């Protein structure tokens, strides 16, 4: 993807009413057409709480012949800060569907869950860098 996005540009940042600080950057192709937008949101302590990427391509309307940018897919990470660890819990989404979740137990231990299409999932417990438990389960998409 980076070959398609050689020119990244910072659009801006400002405080929102919720105390969050969105930061938007774009990636453009050599013709100046936006292919990528990344939107970061920060909390009042200036920690990242959301990182959303949108990838675009141009599509032609068969009826009107007009060309417009259409979102092809999105990736989003949401960060949750707890007392358990300096590292935040993370939920990763592809096109709005939860695909990966990391839940910190302490600074050296965590659960990592991977959610597959079709409702299958696996949850692993990692302690000091070693996988000590793994469970397979079904979930509702």
C-alpha positions in Angstrom: 0.0 0.0 0.0 2.8 2.4 0.7 3.8 2.3 -3.0 0.3 3.7 -3.7 0.7 6.4 -1.1 4.0 8.2 -1.5 2.8 11.6 -0.4 1.4 11.8 3.1 0.0 15.1 4.3 -1.0 16.3 7.7 -4.4 18.0 7.4 -4.9 19.3 10.9 -5.7 18.9 14.6 -8.0 20.7 17.0 -9.7 20.0 20.3 -13.2 18.7 20.1 -16.0 19.3 22.7 -15.3 15.9 24.3 -11.7 16.8 24.9 -10.4 14.6 22.2 -7.8 15.7 19.7 -8.4 14.4 16.2 -5.4 14.3 13.9 -6.0 13.6 10.2 -3.4 12.7 7.6 -3.8 11.7 4.0 -1.9 9.7 1.5 -2.2 10.8 -2.1 -1.1 9.2 -5.4 1.2 11.1 -7.8 -1.9 12.9 -9.3 -2.9 14.4 -5.9 -5.9 12.0 -5.6 -6.5 11.0 -2.0 -6.2 7.2 -1.5 -5.9 7.0 2.3 -7.1 9.0 5.3 -5.9 8.3 8.8 -7.9 9.8 11.8 -6.3 9.7 15.2 -8.3 10.7 18.4 -6.7 11.5 21.7 -8.1 11.7 25.2 -7.5 14.6 27.7 -4.2 13.0 28.7 -3.1 13.1 25.0 -3.2 9.3 24.7 -4.4 7.7 21.5 -7.9 6.3 22.0 -8.7 5.6 18.3 -6.8 5.2 15.1 -9.0 4.8 12.0 -7.7 4.3 8.5 -9.9 4.6 5.4 -8.7 3.4 2.0 -10.3 4.8 -1.2 -10.4 4.1 -4.9 -12.2 5.9 -7.7 -15.3 4.3 -9.1 -17.2 5.3 -12.2 -21.0 5.5 -12.0 -22.3 3.4 -14.9 -25.4 5.5 -15.3 -24.0 9.1 -14.9 -20.4 8.4 -15.9 -19.3 10.5 -12.9 -16.2 9.4 -11.1 -16.1 9.6 -7.3 -14.0 8.4 -4.4 -15.4 5.3 -2.6 -14.2 3.8 0.6 -12.9 0.3 -0.2 -12.1 -0.8 3.3 -11.4 0.5 6.8 -9.1 -0.5 9.7 -9.7 0.8 13.2 -7.9 0.3 16.5 -9.6 1.4 19.7 -7.4 1.8 22.8 -8.7 1.3 26.4 -6.5 2.4 29.3 -6.8 0.5 32.6 -5.0 0.2 35.9 -3.8 -3.3 35.0 -1.0 -2.2 32.7 0.9 0.7 31.2 0.0 -0.9 27.8 -3.7 -0.3 26.8 -6.2 -2.9 25.9 -6.8 -2.9 22.1 -9.7 -3.8 19.8 -8.9 -4.1 16.1 -11.7 -3.8 13.5 -11.7 -4.5 9.7 -14.7 -2.9 7.9 -16.5 -2.5 11.3 -16.0 -6.2 12.3 -14.0 -7.1 15.4 -11.0 -9.2 14.3 -8.5 -9.0 17.2 -8.7 -8.1 20.8 -5.9 -7.8 23.3 -6.8 -7.5 27.0 -3.9 -6.8 29.4 -3.8 -8.6 32.7 -0.7 -6.9 33.9 2.5 -5.5 32.2 3.7 -9.0 31.3 0.5 -11.0 30.7 -2.5 -10.7 28.4 -5.3 -12.4 26.6 -5.3 -12.2 22.8 -8.5 -13.2 20.9 -8.7 -13.6 17.1 -12.2 -13.5 15.5 -12.6 -15.2 12.1 -15.4 -14.8 9.6 -18.1 -17.4 10.1 -18.1 -17.1 13.9 -15.0 -19.0 14.9 -12.5 -17.5 17.4 -9.5 -18.4 19.4 -8.4 -16.9 22.7 -4.8 -17.3 24.0 -3.3 -16.4 27.3 0.3 -15.1 27.2 2.4 -14.9 30.4 5.9 -13.5 30.2 6.0 -14.0 26.4 4.9 -17.7 26.6 1.5 -19.0 25.5 0.1 -20.9 28.4 -3.5 -21.4 27.4 -5.5 -21.5 24.1 -9.3 -22.0 23.7 -11.4 -22.2 20.6 -15.0 -20.9 20.7 -17.9 -19.6 18.6 -19.2 -16.1 18.7 -22.0 -14.1 17.0 -20.9 -11.8 14.2 
